[in-house]
């Protein structure tokens, strides 16, 4: 197990290297720069732009800019070596002057705990959405499989098909119209995120699609397991039906579901751009969208690198849980 974990962690190095390289090339291939609003309308005069490029190292060749961000480079003023992303230094923000990417993503306001940082908000929203998928989607799938061709099965199929087919932002718009505009139960754009009601709609919108897909997958997996020979043998041995369902059906049916739940958490945390922007949510998704609009190179690279780490660790956790659920699977 330890050897396997070490080997997988070392494999993260080339993966993250490729992610940062592709992101870096795409950023510089796009027209404009961090000091422009758009290619035809300058935000700063040429002299100031040249000074800013020299201050942030944007006047250097592209290969050196990339090496400086990933590994590090010598400071032109002090001559000291400044370590890059390999040391956890994600660089300064070009637009939020005086702040580093680490501060923007991980630092909470003064007197607040870590969970009030942008990363903490996104993690909490992702966990809320994943809880919806786990505690509603999995039981709904199990119940649909055990009650095949009943009104429960048909109702679950209708809801899950709706959840998979309709984009999350469309569901969000309708929920805003119903609960915020018509019923006035929540503000259109919440300002106080300490109120649990403010989290209900964003969490529901973000997790509804994952919940629907989890329910469909759990039902299909349960139906397949119910037809296996070992289930028939367990019944022939006289085991109680509840024991068969709990120990044999659910445990084996969870294997394909676990396959998606690990990456689903990373996807819910990293893929909430539209939802966070729609509700004005103070998470890393909204910061990422704003960084792309502002061409904030360090912010884009740092957030993409963070997303890559989260997704890679989620895939690693799935492989480990595999071996726990099914002893036949060896790492």
C-alpha positions as CSV (number, residue, x, y, z in Angstrom):
1,X,0.0,0.0,0.0
2,X,2.7,2.5,1.0
3,X,4.7,1.7,-2.2
4,X,1.7,2.2,-4.3
5,X,0.8,5.6,-2.7
6,X,4.4,6.8,-3.1
7,X,4.4,5.7,-6.8
8,X,1.1,7.4,-7.5
9,X,2.2,10.6,-5.7
10,X,5.3,10.7,-7.9
11,X,3.2,10.4,-11.0
12,X,1.5,13.6,-10.0
13,X,4.7,15.5,-10.9
14,X,4.5,15.0,-14.7
15,X,0.7,15.4,-14.7
16,X,0.9,18.8,-13.0
17,X,3.8,19.8,-15.2
18,X,1.7,19.2,-18.3
19,X,-1.3,21.0,-16.8
20,X,0.7,24.1,-16.0
21,X,2.5,24.0,-19.4
22,X,-0.7,23.8,-21.4
23,X,-2.4,26.5,-19.3
24,X,0.6,28.7,-19.6
25,X,0.7,28.4,-23.4
26,X,-3.0,29.0,-23.8
27,X,-2.9,32.1,-21.6
28,X,-0.1,33.6,-23.7
29,X,-1.8,32.5,-27.0
30,X,-4.9,34.6,-26.1
31,X,-4.8,38.2,-27.4
32,X,-4.1,41.0,-24.9
33,X,-2.3,40.9,-21.6
34,X,-3.0,41.5,-17.9
35,X,-2.8,45.3,-18.3
36,X,-5.4,45.4,-21.1
37,X,-9.2,45.4,-20.9
38,X,-9.4,44.2,-24.5
39,X,-7.1,44.1,-27.5
40,X,-8.3,47.4,-28.8
41,X,-8.6,49.4,-25.6
42,X,-5.6,50.0,-23.4
43,X,-6.0,50.3,-19.6
44,X,-2.6,51.8,-18.9
45,X,-0.2,53.9,-21.0
46,X,2.8,52.2,-22.8
47,X,5.4,53.5,-20.3
48,X,3.5,52.2,-17.3
49,X,2.8,49.0,-19.1
50,X,6.5,48.5,-19.7
51,X,7.3,49.2,-16.1
52,X,4.8,46.7,-14.9
53,X,6.1,44.1,-17.3
54,X,9.6,44.6,-15.9
55,X,8.3,44.4,-12.3
56,X,6.5,41.2,-12.8
57,X,9.0,39.6,-15.2
58,X,6.7,39.6,-18.2
59,X,9.4,41.2,-20.3
60,X,11.5,38.0,-20.1
61,X,11.3,35.2,-22.7
62,X,8.3,32.9,-22.3
63,X,10.4,29.8,-21.4
64,X,12.0,31.8,-18.6
65,X,8.6,33.1,-17.3
66,X,7.4,29.5,-17.1
67,X,10.5,28.2,-15.4
68,X,10.3,31.2,-13.0
69,X,6.7,30.4,-12.1
70,X,7.2,26.6,-11.7
71,X,10.7,26.4,-10.2
72,X,11.8,29.9,-9.4
73,X,14.2,32.7,-10.5
74,X,16.6,35.3,-9.2
75,X,15.1,38.6,-8.1
76,X,16.4,41.3,-10.4
77,X,16.6,43.9,-7.6
78,X,18.0,41.9,-4.6
79,X,19.6,39.0,-6.5
80,X,18.1,36.5,-4.2
81,X,16.5,33.3,-5.5
82,X,12.7,33.2,-5.2
83,X,11.3,29.7,-5.3
84,X,8.2,29.1,-7.4
85,X,5.2,26.8,-7.4
86,X,7.2,23.8,-6.3
87,X,7.6,25.6,-2.9
88,X,4.0,26.5,-2.7
89,X,4.6,30.1,-4.0
90,X,1.8,30.6,-6.6
91,X,2.9,34.2,-7.4
92,X,1.5,37.7,-6.9
93,X,-1.8,38.7,-8.4
94,X,-1.5,41.1,-11.3
95,X,-4.9,42.8,-10.7
96,X,-5.3,42.6,-6.9
97,X,-2.2,44.5,-6.2
98,X,-0.3,43.7,-3.0
99,X,-1.9,40.3,-2.6
100,X,-0.5,36.8,-3.6
101,X,-2.6,34.0,-5.1
102,X,-2.2,32.1,-1.9
103,X,-3.8,34.9,0.1
104,X,-6.7,35.3,-2.3
105,X,-7.4,31.5,-2.3
106,X,-6.6,30.4,1.2
107,X,-6.6,33.5,3.6
108,X,-9.8,34.2,5.5
109,X,-10.8,37.8,6.5
110,X,-9.4,39.1,9.7
111,X,-10.7,37.3,12.7
112,X,-12.4,34.6,10.6
113,X,-11.4,30.9,10.5
114,X,-10.0,29.2,7.4
115,X,-13.4,28.0,6.3
116,X,-14.3,31.6,5.5
117,X,-11.6,31.8,2.8
118,X,-12.4,31.4,-0.9
119,X,-11.2,27.8,-0.9
120,X,-13.0,27.1,2.3
121,X,-16.3,28.4,0.9
122,X,-15.9,26.2,-2.3
123,X,-15.0,23.1,-0.2
124,X,-18.1,23.6,1.9
125,X,-20.4,24.1,-1.1
126,X,-18.9,21.0,-2.8
127,X,-19.3,18.9,0.3
128,X,-22.9,20.1,0.6
129,X,-23.6,19.2,-3.0
130,X,-21.9,15.8,-2.6
131,X,-23.9,15.1,0.5
132,X,-27.0,15.6,-1.6
133,X,-25.7,13.0,-4.1
134,X,-24.7,10.5,-1.4
135,X,-27.6,10.7,1.1
136,X,-30.4,11.1,-1.5
137,X,-29.0,9.6,-4.7
138,X,-27.7,6.3,-3.3
139,X,-30.9,5.5,-1.3
140,X,-33.1,6.5,-4.2
141,X,-31.1,4.2,-6.5
142,X,-31.4,1.3,-4.0
143,X,-35.1,1.8,-3.5
144,X,-35.7,2.0,-7.3
145,X,-33.9,-1.3,-7.8
146,X,-35.7,-3.1,-5.1
147,X,-39.1,-1.7,-6.3
148,X,-38.6,-2.2,-10.0
149,X,-41.5,-1.1,-12.3
150,X,-43.4,0.5,-9.5
151,X,-44.5,4.1,-9.1
152,X,-41.4,4.7,-7.0
153,X,-39.1,3.4,-9.8
154,X,-40.9,5.5,-12.4
155,X,-40.9,8.7,-10.3
156,X,-37.2,8.3,-9.6
157,X,-36.5,7.7,-13.3
158,X,-38.4,10.9,-14.2
159,X,-36.5,13.0,-11.6
160,X,-33.1,11.6,-12.4
161,X,-33.6,12.0,-16.2
162,X,-34.6,15.6,-15.6
163,X,-31.6,16.2,-13.4
164,X,-29.2,14.7,-16.0
165,X,-30.7,16.4,-19.0
166,X,-31.3,20.0,-17.8
167,X,-28.2,22.2,-17.3
168,X,-27.6,23.3,-13.7
169,X,-27.7,27.0,-14.6
170,X,-31.2,26.6,-16.1
171,X,-32.3,24.9,-12.8
172,X,-30.7,27.8,-10.9
173,X,-32.5,30.5,-12.9
174,X,-35.9,28.8,-12.2
175,X,-35.2,28.4,-8.5
176,X,-34.2,32.0,-8.3
177,X,-37.5,33.0,-10.0
178,X,-39.6,30.8,-7.7
179,X,-37.9,31.2,-4.3
180,X,-36.3,34.7,-4.6
181,X,-38.5,36.7,-7.0
182,X,-41.9,35.1,-6.4
183,X,-41.9,33.8,-2.8
184,X,-39.2,36.2,-1.4
185,X,-37.7,33.4,0.7
186,X,-34.1,34.2,-0.2
187,X,-32.4,37.2,-1.7
188,X,-31.6,37.1,-5.4
189,X,-27.9,37.5,-4.7
190,X,-27.3,36.6,-1.0
191,X,-24.9,38.9,0.9
192,X,-24.9,37.1,4.2
193,X,-23.4,33.6,3.8
194,X,-23.6,32.9,7.5
195,X,-27.4,32.3,7.0
196,X,-28.0,28.6,6.1
197,X,-30.9,29.6,3.8
198,X,-28.4,31.2,1.5
199,X,-26.6,27.9,1.0
200,X,-29.7,25.9,0.1
201,X,-30.3,26.9,-3.5
202,X,-26.6,27.0,-4.6
203,X,-26.0,23.6,-3.0
204,X,-29.2,22.1,-4.5
205,X,-28.4,23.5,-8.0
206,X,-24.8,22.3,-7.9
207,X,-25.5,18.8,-6.5
208,X,-28.7,18.0,-8.4
209,X,-27.1,16.7,-11.5
210,X,-24.6,14.6,-9.5
211,X,-27.4,13.3,-7.3
212,X,-29.5,12.2,-10.4
213,X,-26.5,10.5,-12.1
214,X,-25.6,8.7,-8.8
215,X,-29.2,7.5,-8.4
216,X,-29.3,6.1,-12.0
217,X,-25.9,4.4,-11.7
218,X,-26.8,3.0,-8.3
219,X,-30.0,1.5,-9.6
220,X,-28.3,-0.1,-12.6
221,X,-25.6,-1.5,-10.5
222,X,-28.0,-2.9,-7.9
223,X,-30.1,-4.5,-10.7
224,X,-27.0,-6.2,-12.1
225,X,-25.9,-7.4,-8.6
226,X,-29.3,-8.8,-7.8
227,X,-29.0,-11.2,-10.7
228,X,-25.7,-12.7,-9.7
229,X,-25.3,-16.3,-8.7
230,X,-23.9,-15.5,-5.2
231,X,-27.2,-13.6,-4.4
232,X,-29.2,-16.7,-5.4
233,X,-26.8,-18.8,-3.2
234,X,-27.2,-16.5,-0.3
235,X,-31.0,-16.9,-0.5
236,X,-30.7,-20.6,-0.8
237,X,-28.7,-20.7,2.4
238,X,-31.6,-19.1,4.2
239,X,-30.1,-15.7,4.9
240,X,-32.6,-12.9,5.7
241,X,-33.4,-10.6,2.9
242,X,-32.2,-7.5,4.8
243,X,-28.8,-9.2,5.4
244,X,-28.5,-10.1,1.8
245,X,-29.3,-6.5,0.7
246,X,-26.9,-4.9,3.2
247,X,-23.9,-7.2,3.1
248,X,-24.0,-8.5,-0.4
249,X,-26.0,-6.3,-2.7
250,X,-25.2,-2.8,-1.6
251,X,-21.5,-3.3,-0.9
252,X,-20.8,-4.8,-4.3
253,X,-23.1,-2.3,-6.1
254,X,-21.3,0.6,-4.6
255,X,-18.0,-0.1,-6.5
256,X,-19.0,1.7,-9.7
257,X,-20.7,4.5,-7.7
258,X,-17.5,5.1,-5.8
259,X,-15.8,5.4,-9.1
260,X,-17.6,8.7,-9.8
261,X,-18.0,10.0,-6.2
262,X,-14.3,10.7,-5.7
263,X,-13.8,12.8,-8.9
264,X,-17.3,14.1,-8.4
265,X,-16.2,16.0,-5.2
266,X,-13.3,17.5,-7.1
267,X,-15.6,18.3,-10.0
268,X,-18.2,20.0,-7.7
269,X,-15.5,22.1,-6.0
270,X,-13.7,23.0,-9.3
271,X,-16.7,23.1,-11.6
272,X,-18.9,25.5,-9.8
273,X,-17.8,28.5,-11.9
274,X,-21.3,29.2,-13.3
275,X,-23.1,28.6,-10.0
276,X,-20.7,30.8,-7.9
277,X,-20.9,33.6,-10.5
278,X,-24.7,33.3,-10.7
279,X,-25.3,33.6,-6.9
280,X,-22.3,35.9,-6.2
281,X,-20.8,33.1,-4.1
282,X,-17.4,34.0,-2.6
283,X,-15.5,30.9,-3.7
284,X,-12.5,30.1,-5.9
285,X,-14.8,29.5,-9.0
286,X,-15.8,33.1,-9.1
287,X,-12.2,34.2,-8.5
288,X,-11.1,32.0,-11.4
289,X,-13.7,33.5,-13.8
290,X,-12.6,37.0,-12.8
291,X,-9.0,36.1,-13.3
292,X,-9.7,34.9,-16.8
293,X,-11.6,38.1,-17.6
294,X,-8.7,40.2,-16.2
295,X,-6.0,38.0,-17.8
296,X,-4.4,37.6,-14.3
297,X,-1.8,35.1,-15.3
298,X,-0.6,34.0,-11.9
299,X,-4.1,33.7,-10.6
300,X,-5.1,31.5,-13.6
301,X,-2.1,29.3,-13.2
302,X,-2.3,28.9,-9.5
303,X,-6.0,28.0,-9.5
304,X,-5.6,25.6,-12.4
305,X,-2.7,23.9,-10.5
306,X,-4.9,23.7,-7.4
307,X,-7.7,22.1,-9.4
308,X,-5.3,19.6,-10.9
309,X,-4.1,18.5,-7.4
310,X,-7.6,18.1,-6.1
311,X,-8.7,15.9,-9.1
312,X,-5.5,13.8,-8.9
313,X,-6.0,13.2,-5.2
314,X,-9.7,12.3,-5.7
315,X,-8.7,9.7,-8.3
316,X,-6.2,8.3,-5.8
317,X,-8.7,8.1,-3.1
318,X,-11.1,6.1,-5.4
319,X,-8.4,3.5,-6.0
320,X,-7.9,3.1,-2.2
321,X,-11.6,2.7,-1.5
322,X,-11.8,0.1,-4.2
323,X,-9.6,-2.3,-2.2
324,X,-11.7,-1.7,0.9
325,X,-15.0,-2.5,-0.7
326,X,-13.8,-5.4,-2.7
327,X,-10.9,-7.5,-1.4
328,X,-10.4,-9.0,-4.9
329,X,-9.1,-5.7,-6.1
330,X,-5.5,-5.3,-5.2
331,X,-3.5,-2.1,-5.5
